[in-house]
Amino acid sequence: MLLVVPVLIAALDAVLVNWPGPGLDLGVSLLAAVALLWRRRFPLTVFAVTLPGIYIGYIWFAPMIALYTVATLRPDRRLLVGAAALLAVAHFLPYPISELSFDDRREVALQFVDACVTAATPVALGLLTRTRRELASRLDELTRSRAREDRLLADQVLATERARLAREMHDVVAHQVSLISLQAGAVQISTGDAQAREGARRIRELSVRTLEELRHMVGILRAAGADTEELTPQPRLADLPRLIELSALDVTYENTCGARTARSEAVERAAFRTVQEALTNARKHAPGAHVRVRLAEDAAETLLVEIRNGPPDAAVPAPGLPGGGHGLVGLRERAQSLGGTMEAHATREGGFVVRAGFPREG
């Protein structure tokens, strides 16, 4: 449809300008209009075919459309200047050339300006269209590239979080298996039953082998670059006051959990990481805002963690730290792996809230 409509407009222009009766002027004008059907495949050839139409038949649409197509498909500036000059000359010179007269200088000047505007307009529109298409293509490419980077970053965050979970699993399992090995060794020494002593020896050997394989797998994760941190003891809820103190934020800390409630180490570490990530996000995106950290328990002894910050203080400069919200992805996966939940969203006051719930045993 877009290919035929310009042809129909150019043909109508040729008929209206050169009617009545067939003749050379009507023939070259209609030929110029029909040639527009191939303007995208042979833009320069079609433009050359339309020039006799404007010179002999005094038509405008066919040569201007052809020149517009040349400007959109051919980026050579010298070519466009030459084509525009040819169109201006064909428009300025009368047919036949013998009728050219410079007696009326005002009329000649108006004809010259009219020819220049007629030639420059399709070139300007063509270059504008070409530039718009290039910008749209680059914007689309940048959008796809940004989407790929976001996916890669999210995958990297998930891989790092999983490696950290593997490291923490090493701490927990290594501790428990070491206790099993020590107890088996104690039974092996203290018991007088040969069968029980042999069973204790086998348990101790399997425990040692399990520890070696576990350390080997964690070593592979670290060597692959997924996690370069040392296998140090991981923080727990008792370390939260120290974390809040080091955050240098305006934080109100409230802990209504029972001191004697026994929770798994994985749950306490997950709660600590949730508070840590939320404080980091508050520092990045809400400088100067007041933060409220609250720990509580429900009737089912589920650990509830809520970190809420208000809107940022306009008087406090933003730190300009990079962040794309991908840290919350890892926290959500950690909570789900423990059978808990995690949600994060903006508040009506312009702040942000992060809520997580962890079962006692995880």
C-alpha positions as CSV (number, residue, x, y, z in Angstrom):
1,M,0.0,0.0,0.0
2,L,2.8,2.4,0.9
3,L,4.5,1.7,-2.4
4,V,1.4,2.4,-4.6
5,V,0.0,5.5,-2.9
6,P,2.8,7.8,-4.0
7,V,2.5,6.4,-7.6
8,L,-1.2,7.3,-7.6
9,I,-0.6,10.8,-6.3
10,A,2.1,11.4,-8.9
11,A,-0.1,10.1,-11.7
12,L,-2.9,12.4,-10.5
13,D,-0.5,15.3,-10.5
14,A,0.6,14.5,-14.1
15,V,-3.0,14.3,-15.4
16,L,-4.1,17.5,-13.6
17,V,-1.1,19.5,-14.8
18,N,-0.9,18.3,-18.4
19,W,-4.6,17.7,-19.3
20,P,-6.4,17.9,-21.8
21,G,-5.2,15.5,-24.5
22,P,-2.2,13.2,-24.8
23,G,1.2,14.6,-25.7
24,L,4.9,14.5,-24.9
25,D,4.4,16.4,-21.6
26,L,1.7,14.0,-20.4
27,G,3.7,11.0,-21.5
28,V,6.9,11.8,-19.7
29,S,4.9,12.8,-16.6
30,L,3.0,9.5,-16.5
31,L,6.3,7.6,-17.1
32,A,7.8,9.4,-14.2
33,A,4.8,8.4,-12.0
34,V,4.9,4.7,-13.0
35,A,8.7,4.6,-12.5
36,L,8.1,5.3,-8.8
37,L,7.1,1.6,-8.4
38,W,10.9,0.7,-8.6
39,R,12.2,3.6,-6.5
40,R,13.4,1.5,-3.6
41,R,15.2,-1.0,-5.8
42,F,16.8,1.5,-8.2
43,P,16.5,4.9,-6.5
44,L,19.1,6.8,-8.7
45,T,17.7,5.4,-12.0
46,V,14.1,6.3,-11.0
47,F,15.2,9.8,-10.0
48,A,16.8,10.2,-13.4
49,V,13.7,9.0,-15.2
50,T,11.6,11.6,-13.3
51,L,13.7,14.6,-14.2
52,P,12.2,15.0,-17.7
53,G,8.8,15.0,-16.1
54,I,9.5,18.1,-14.0
55,Y,11.4,19.8,-17.0
56,I,8.8,19.0,-19.7
57,G,5.6,18.3,-17.8
58,Y,6.1,20.7,-14.9
59,I,5.1,18.0,-12.3
60,W,6.4,18.1,-8.8
61,F,5.4,15.0,-6.8
62,A,7.2,12.3,-8.8
63,P,10.7,13.9,-8.8
64,M,10.4,15.0,-5.2
65,I,9.3,11.6,-4.1
66,A,12.2,10.0,-6.0
67,L,14.7,12.5,-4.5
68,Y,13.3,11.8,-1.0
69,T,13.9,8.0,-1.6
70,V,17.5,8.7,-2.7
71,A,18.1,10.7,0.5
72,T,16.7,7.9,2.7
73,L,18.7,5.1,1.0
74,R,21.9,6.8,-0.1
75,P,24.0,8.4,2.7
76,D,26.5,10.0,0.3
77,R,26.3,13.8,0.9
78,R,28.0,14.7,-2.4
79,L,25.5,12.5,-4.3
80,L,22.6,14.2,-2.6
81,V,23.9,17.7,-3.4
82,G,24.3,16.7,-7.0
83,A,20.8,15.2,-7.2
84,A,19.3,18.3,-5.6
85,A,21.1,20.5,-8.0
86,L,19.8,18.6,-11.0
87,L,16.3,18.8,-9.7
88,A,16.6,22.6,-9.1
89,V,18.0,23.1,-12.6
90,A,15.2,21.0,-14.2
91,H,12.7,23.0,-12.2
92,F,14.2,26.4,-13.0
93,L,14.8,26.1,-16.7
94,P,11.7,26.5,-18.9
95,Y,10.7,24.1,-21.7
96,P,11.7,24.8,-24.4
97,I,15.0,26.4,-23.3
98,S,14.6,29.1,-25.8
99,E,11.9,30.7,-23.6
100,L,14.5,31.5,-20.9
101,S,14.6,35.2,-20.3
102,F,16.1,37.4,-17.6
103,D,14.2,40.6,-18.4
104,D,12.0,40.3,-15.3
105,R,14.6,39.9,-12.6
106,R,12.1,39.7,-9.8
107,E,10.3,36.8,-11.5
108,V,13.6,35.0,-12.2
109,A,14.6,35.4,-8.5
110,L,11.3,33.9,-7.4
111,Q,11.7,31.0,-9.8
112,F,15.2,30.4,-8.5
113,V,14.1,30.4,-4.9
114,D,11.2,28.1,-5.7
115,A,13.5,25.7,-7.5
116,C,15.9,25.6,-4.5
117,V,13.2,25.0,-2.0
118,T,11.6,22.3,-4.2
119,A,15.0,20.5,-4.4
120,A,16.1,21.0,-0.7
121,T,12.8,19.9,0.9
122,P,12.8,16.2,-0.1
123,V,16.5,15.9,0.8
124,A,16.0,17.4,4.3
125,L,13.0,15.1,4.9
126,G,14.8,12.1,3.6
127,L,17.8,12.7,5.8
128,L,15.5,13.3,8.8
129,T,13.8,10.0,8.2
130,R,17.1,8.2,7.8
131,T,18.4,9.7,11.0
132,R,15.2,8.7,12.9
133,R,15.5,5.1,11.6
134,E,19.1,4.9,12.7
135,L,18.3,6.3,16.1
136,A,15.4,3.9,16.5
137,S,17.6,1.0,15.5
138,R,20.4,2.0,17.9
139,L,17.9,2.5,20.7
140,D,16.4,-0.9,20.1
141,E,19.9,-2.4,20.1
142,L,20.8,-0.6,23.3
143,T,17.5,-1.9,24.9
144,R,18.3,-5.5,23.9
145,S,21.9,-5.1,25.1
146,R,20.7,-3.6,28.5
147,A,18.2,-6.5,28.8
148,R,21.1,-9.0,28.2
149,E,23.3,-7.2,30.7
150,D,20.4,-7.3,33.3
151,R,19.9,-11.0,32.7
152,L,23.7,-11.7,33.1
153,L,23.9,-9.6,36.2
154,A,20.9,-11.4,37.7
155,D,22.4,-14.7,36.9
156,Q,25.7,-13.6,38.4
157,V,23.9,-12.5,41.6
158,L,22.1,-15.8,41.8
159,A,25.3,-17.7,41.3
160,T,27.1,-15.7,44.0
161,E,24.2,-16.2,46.4
162,R,24.2,-19.9,45.7
163,A,27.9,-20.1,46.2
164,R,27.5,-18.3,49.5
165,L,24.8,-20.7,50.5
166,A,27.2,-23.6,49.6
167,R,29.9,-22.0,51.8
168,E,27.5,-21.6,54.7
169,M,26.3,-25.2,54.1
170,H,30.0,-26.2,54.5
171,D,30.1,-24.5,57.9
172,V,27.0,-26.2,59.2
173,V,27.6,-29.7,57.7
174,A,31.3,-29.6,58.6
175,H,30.5,-28.8,62.2
176,Q,27.9,-31.5,62.5
177,V,29.9,-34.1,60.8
178,S,32.9,-33.3,62.9
179,L,30.8,-33.9,66.0
180,I,29.7,-37.2,64.6
181,S,33.3,-38.1,63.9
182,L,34.4,-37.2,67.5
183,Q,31.5,-39.1,69.0
184,A,32.3,-42.1,66.9
185,G,35.9,-41.9,68.0
186,A,34.9,-41.7,71.6
187,V,32.7,-44.8,71.2
188,Q,35.5,-46.6,69.4
189,I,37.8,-46.1,72.3
190,S,35.4,-46.6,75.2
191,T,33.4,-49.6,74.1
192,G,34.4,-53.1,74.8
193,D,32.1,-54.6,72.1
194,A,34.1,-55.5,69.1
195,Q,31.1,-55.1,66.7
196,A,30.2,-51.7,68.2
197,R,33.9,-50.7,67.9
198,E,34.0,-51.7,64.2
199,G,30.7,-49.8,63.5
200,A,32.1,-46.7,65.2
201,R,35.3,-47.0,63.2
202,R,33.3,-47.2,60.0
203,I,31.2,-44.1,61.0
204,R,34.4,-42.2,61.7
205,E,35.9,-43.1,58.3
206,L,32.7,-42.1,56.5
207,S,32.6,-38.8,58.4
208,V,36.2,-38.0,57.4
209,R,35.5,-38.9,53.8
210,T,32.4,-36.7,53.8
211,L,34.3,-33.8,55.1
212,E,37.0,-34.2,52.5
213,E,34.5,-34.4,49.6
214,L,32.6,-31.4,51.0
215,R,35.7,-29.3,51.2
216,H,36.7,-30.4,47.7
217,M,33.3,-29.3,46.2
218,V,33.5,-25.9,48.0
219,G,37.1,-25.5,46.7
220,I,35.8,-26.0,43.2
221,L,33.2,-23.3,43.7
222,R,35.8,-20.9,44.9
223,A,38.3,-21.7,42.2
224,A,35.6,-21.1,39.5
225,G,35.3,-17.5,40.8
226,A,31.8,-17.9,42.1
227,D,32.9,-16.9,45.6
228,T,36.3,-15.7,46.8
229,E,35.5,-15.2,50.5
230,E,37.2,-17.3,53.1
231,L,35.3,-20.0,54.9
232,T,34.9,-17.9,58.0
233,P,32.1,-18.1,60.6
234,Q,29.0,-16.5,59.3
235,P,27.0,-13.8,61.1
236,R,23.9,-14.4,63.1
237,L,21.1,-12.3,64.7
238,A,23.3,-11.5,67.6
239,D,25.5,-9.5,65.2
240,L,22.7,-7.2,64.0
241,P,23.4,-4.4,66.6
242,R,27.0,-4.3,65.4
243,L,25.9,-4.2,61.8
244,I,23.5,-1.3,62.5
245,E,26.2,0.5,64.3
246,L,28.6,0.2,61.4
247,S,26.0,1.3,58.9
248,A,26.2,4.9,59.9
249,L,22.5,5.3,59.3
250,D,19.6,6.7,61.4
251,V,18.3,3.3,62.5
252,T,15.7,2.3,65.1
253,Y,16.2,-1.3,66.1
254,E,13.4,-3.3,67.8
255,N,13.7,-6.9,68.7
256,T,10.8,-8.5,70.4
257,C,11.8,-12.1,69.8
258,G,12.3,-14.5,72.7
259,A,15.9,-14.9,73.8
260,R,15.5,-18.6,74.4
261,T,13.9,-19.4,71.0
262,A,16.2,-21.9,69.2
263,R,16.5,-21.3,65.5
264,S,18.6,-22.9,62.9
265,E,21.8,-21.2,61.8
266,A,20.6,-20.9,58.2
267,V,17.5,-19.0,59.3
268,E,19.5,-16.5,61.4
269,R,22.0,-16.0,58.6
270,A,19.2,-15.4,56.1
271,A,17.6,-12.8,58.5
272,F,21.0,-11.1,58.9
273,R,21.6,-11.0,55.1
274,T,18.1,-9.5,54.6
275,V,18.8,-6.7,57.1
276,Q,22.2,-6.1,55.6
277,E,20.9,-5.8,52.0
278,A,18.0,-3.5,53.0
279,L,20.4,-1.2,54.9
280,T,22.7,-1.1,51.8
281,N,19.7,-0.2,49.6
282,A,18.6,2.5,52.0
283,R,22.1,4.0,51.9
284,K,22.1,3.9,48.1
285,H,18.6,5.1,47.3
286,A,17.4,7.0,50.4
287,P,20.3,9.0,51.8
288,G,19.4,10.7,55.1
289,A,16.2,8.7,55.6
290,H,15.2,7.2,58.9
291,V,15.3,3.4,58.9
292,R,13.3,1.1,61.2
293,V,14.5,-2.5,61.7
294,R,12.0,-4.8,63.5
295,L,12.3,-8.4,64.5
296,A,9.3,-10.3,65.9
297,E,7.7,-13.7,66.2
298,D,4.2,-14.9,65.4
299,A,2.2,-17.6,67.1
300,A,3.9,-20.3,65.0
301,E,7.3,-19.0,66.1
302,T,8.0,-17.7,62.6
303,L,10.8,-15.1,62.6
304,L,9.4,-11.9,61.0
305,V,11.9,-9.3,59.7
306,E,10.8,-5.9,58.6
307,I,13.1,-3.1,57.4
308,R,11.3,0.2,56.5
309,N,12.8,3.5,55.4
310,G,11.2,6.8,54.8
311,P,11.8,9.1,51.8
312,P,15.3,10.4,51.1
313,D,16.4,13.7,52.6
314,A,16.9,16.2,49.7
315,A,19.6,18.0,51.8
316,V,21.8,14.8,51.9
317,P,23.8,14.1,48.7
318,A,23.3,10.7,47.1
319,P,26.3,8.5,47.2
320,G,26.0,7.6,43.5
321,L,26.5,3.9,44.1
322,P,25.4,1.5,41.3
323,G,22.5,-0.7,42.0
324,G,19.8,-2.5,40.0
325,G,17.8,-4.3,42.7
326,H,19.3,-7.6,41.9
327,G,20.4,-8.2,45.5
328,L,16.7,-8.7,46.4
329,V,16.6,-11.6,43.9
330,G,19.1,-13.5,45.9
331,L,17.4,-12.8,49.2
332,R,14.1,-14.0,47.8
333,E,15.7,-17.2,46.6
334,R,17.3,-17.7,50.0
335,A,14.0,-17.2,51.8
336,Q,12.2,-19.6,49.5
337,S,14.9,-22.2,49.9
338,L,14.2,-22.1,53.7
339,G,10.4,-22.3,53.2
340,G,9.9,-18.7,54.0
341,T,8.7,-15.6,52.1
342,M,10.1,-12.2,51.2
343,E,8.5,-9.1,49.7
344,A,9.8,-5.7,48.8
345,H,7.9,-2.6,47.5
346,A,7.7,1.1,47.8
347,T,5.5,2.8,50.3
348,R,2.9,5.6,49.9
349,E,5.1,8.0,51.8
350,G,7.9,7.6,49.2
351,G,10.0,5.1,51.2
352,F,10.6,1.4,50.9
353,V,9.8,-1.7,52.9
354,V,11.3,-5.2,52.9
355,R,9.5,-7.9,54.8
356,A,10.6,-11.5,55.2
357,G,9.3,-14.5,57.2
358,F,11.4,-17.5,58.2
359,P,10.2,-20.7,59.9
360,R,12.1,-21.6,63.0
361,E,13.8,-24.7,61.6
362,G,14.1,-23.4,58.0
